[in-house]
Amino acid sequence: MKTIRYIFLIFFIWGVTSCEDVLDEQPNDDIAETTFWITSTDAEAGLIACYDALRPRSNQVPFFWEFWGAFDQLIQIGTIRNGRVRSFSTSTGPADDIHIERSWSAYYRGLVRTNDFMVHIDAIPFENPERKENLIGEARYLRAMYSYGITMIWKDAPYYLNVPGLEAVDIEKTPQQEIINQIKEDLAIAIEKLPDTPNDPGRVGKGAAYMLQLKLALFEEDWDTAVDAAQAVIDLGIYSLQPNYADIFTLENENNSEVIFDIQGIADNDIEPGNTFERFYSNRSSSNSGLSWMNPGLWLVDKYEIIDPSPAYTQDDPRIPTEIYDYFEGRDPRMDANIIRPGAYFVGAGGNEVLYPFINNYTHSRTGLHARKYVVTGDGSRPGAGTSPLNFIVFRYADALLHYAEARVMQSPAAFNDQGVLDAVNAVRARASDQLPLYSPGTFSSADEFLDALYDERIRELPMEGWLYWDFKRWGLIEQRNGFDVMGIELTGGQVQFRSSPVVTQVWAPNKDEYFPLPQAERDVNPNLGQNPGYQ
Amino acid sequence: MGNQQIDPYPYQATYSVNETYSFGDQVVLGVAQTDIANPDIEWETTTTWNLGADLSFIRGKINLSVDYFNRETDGILVRQEIPDYLGDKTAPFENLAIVVNKGLEIDVMYRDKIGNFSYQIGGNLTIQDNELTKYLSDIPFISNNSGVLTVLQEGQPINALYGFQTTGIYQDEEQIANGPTYGQTPSPGDLIFADINGRDENGDLTGEPDGLITEADRTIIGNQIPKYLIGGNLSFGYKNFDLSVLVQGVFDVDTWTGLSGAFWPLEKEDRGQIHQLWTNRWTPENPSATLPRLVSNSAYSQNELPSSFFVEDNSYVRIRNITLGYNFSPDIIERFAMSSLRIYGSAENFFTFSKFMDKWGWDPEREPQQFDVRIPNVKTFVFGVNVSF
């Protein structure tokens, strides 16, 4: 083997390096932990971040608090375009649904930010002590609002009042009652510290805190507190119904006298993206290039009383038969303010007026009907598709008035003939149309009859605003979802007609559908978090 | 050696100044903590040792090099999935795992010349074994990257694929009734998940089937680190012609097919197309199909859960490059005052041998993800002229 030449190499390399200095540098673009929460300016900015958490992290993710508007589509009102969310209306919603996950994330973002503020605020000196009290009131209210969302959607959930670090990863769930107790405490303090009139449009005032107190009291069937809270909103004397129902929601009329609290949006700019929710309400002919998530059904249309049995309408298009016009025309005008239906016009991008359903992709609505509420007409929401300058109203005065009537009758059934109770409902009806009959003592023969009318009034007044789903749960009506056929219209052979088969037949499973599933990804990390009943 | 790909200030929490809001027409500045700090963070340390031999035979005609390597990386920095109930914050890097990558690298080259014909044949083979030897946290590390679940588990390769083990397709109601209970009751034509684990009253894993299909039944279903890598390099020269071929391949590795917009139908019911593979889906008349029944996810969503149904062997051999060239003789080109002239044609990625690609039509080198729409490696053909003066 003399022809073999060989080289043999053996080597060990032990490589252990580190650069300790780099780990001790201070950042120069963000603010370090040790240099924040010192001045009143820090406190102001920290509170703004608590408001910012009301909105999704960026315009690329689904809406958040406004998601409640989509929940309304899971009851008889209609259906929702997104298949994954829609599956919750057939009791087959997955525990890893991304919209539920993102709502969860957003609520906890809000909870931690408000906690961070609350943990630090006491030690921060203010020149104006009243301002400090107001800010604490705002933070307490916002924390209550985030907590309310958490426990309404998931019941028992991780909960804390500090700013948790990694040590809190294996936290256990806090029972709903404890979360509710904290909400009550926060709201009581908020009411004490907040000004009657908000310091800026969009900030929290006393009215918002009373409204949340009212919602929580209704959930707990604490009718005394509910009546007091509703009365307190009315007694503030700063809110009034808008003369025209449709004007409540327009871009031109933001921060109007009816709005008690809303999530503010601004025209898209580099610093501050607009709101996300409009895109989920709007359609493909809208300037927001909408996604048509809200799919109202005929059940909602049927709720609107016919006030003119032989309306004078112009039949504009031979593709829409008379029976379709006859069905939709002559109803309570809130129907046309809430939905776009065949024979109605819609002003979309470019200011073009189009006859429905001859818009782009009307089929994106599974029921064939679209939302008009919260859709900016014309070019109003350009340029950013997915961002909108429109505000989303969380609480408004009409909601307070109807809750007042409901709470009064629940507190004392005989109140159904009380003039004050009837006036509250009449105010909402009279605003909707001067042709709607008003109620007077004697109109109803029992409290139950009154309540049925009141429930219908809430459905007509508040669809797609995020409260009806929770009302249905409280009213014990959500069970009706089981076996309910969502019906709509369709275009067949160039003709508009009523659908012959349901869009979806809803399913409601007891002991499951009262609450939504905890996100699977959270439970992967923390097996201490039990899933809500009925979910995998 | 440390991992350099981490944020600059992991040891302390910082406040972001971008959390703005608006009141009316006014944009207002908001500041909030958006990450969680890890004050105990340290650099990764890597300890490497190699044992190698370079051998040369028959006056350099055969060269052989053999190298055994063992690289242990301690305190691997990973961003643990932290739950969003900590405030929807960015997770800190933590020193959570020790990974050993060891194996053998063999490199062979043979070159010779027969008259005008010269040739060189080279090949290399790497056999590697990647193992996570220590995981330093009580919290399971399950990472969800666009629907592809991976896990850090002791005794497994790093980032092993994770999900349910499927054992076939339900054929009839009786089989479903006799099987485990699912969150959503399957129908004939749906995937069967293996019931292999459960949890006791304390939420601890029992390792025993419990008659329920839950997240506890998820397990290792694939390995993303190839066990074998091969490479080949052939070149031939004959008179003025030269030809070279570059081959590359991996074996014993898995990939994730995922819920492609193209592959998985009915994710969006009013759009999308259905892949032709679905002609071989389960129906009562086609009980031996490889794909489950066709159903919209709003009616039944469990077939979409991460499972071994989506895991495929991703071994492939690819002829990365073939180049044929011709060098003009100096006596011809000198007349044009050139010192060299070469023309060549080169083909990239023209031939791929991959069962995965044959079946799905996707490039085996793609990055797997749930909704799999990716541009594949392109085939290119280059014709070139090199001139020197």
Interface residues (C-beta under 8 A of the other chain):
Chain A: T3 I4 R5 Y6 I7 F8 L9 I10 F11 F12 I13 W14 G15 V16 T17 S18 C19 V22 L23 D24 E25 Q26 P27 D30 I31 A32 E33 T34 F36 D42 A45 G46 L47 I48 A49 C50 Y51 D52 A53 L54 R55 R57 R81 G83 R84 R86 S87 T90 T92 P94 A95 D96 E101 W104 S105 A106 Y108 R109 L111 V112 R113 D116 A157 P158 V163 P164 G165 L166 A168 V169 D170 I171 D200 P201 G202 R203 N255 Q264 G265 I266 N269 I271 E272 T363 H364 V504 P519 Q520 A521 E522 R523 D524 V525 N526 P527 N528 G530 G534 Y535 Q536
Chain B: M1 G2 P8 Y9 P10 Y11 Q12 A13 T14 Y15 S16 V17 E19 T20 Y21 S22 F23 G24 D25 Q26 V27 V28 L29 G30 V31 A32 Q33 I36 A37 N38 I41 E42 W43 T45 T46 T47 T48 W49 N50 L51 G52 A53 D54 L55 S56 F57 I58 R59 Q80 E81 I82 P83 D84 Y85 L86 G87 D88 K89 P92 E94 D138 I139 P140 I142 N144 Y182 G183 Q184 R199 G203 D204 I213 T214 E215 L266 E267 K268 E269 D270 S296 N297 S298 A299 Y300 S301 Q302 L305
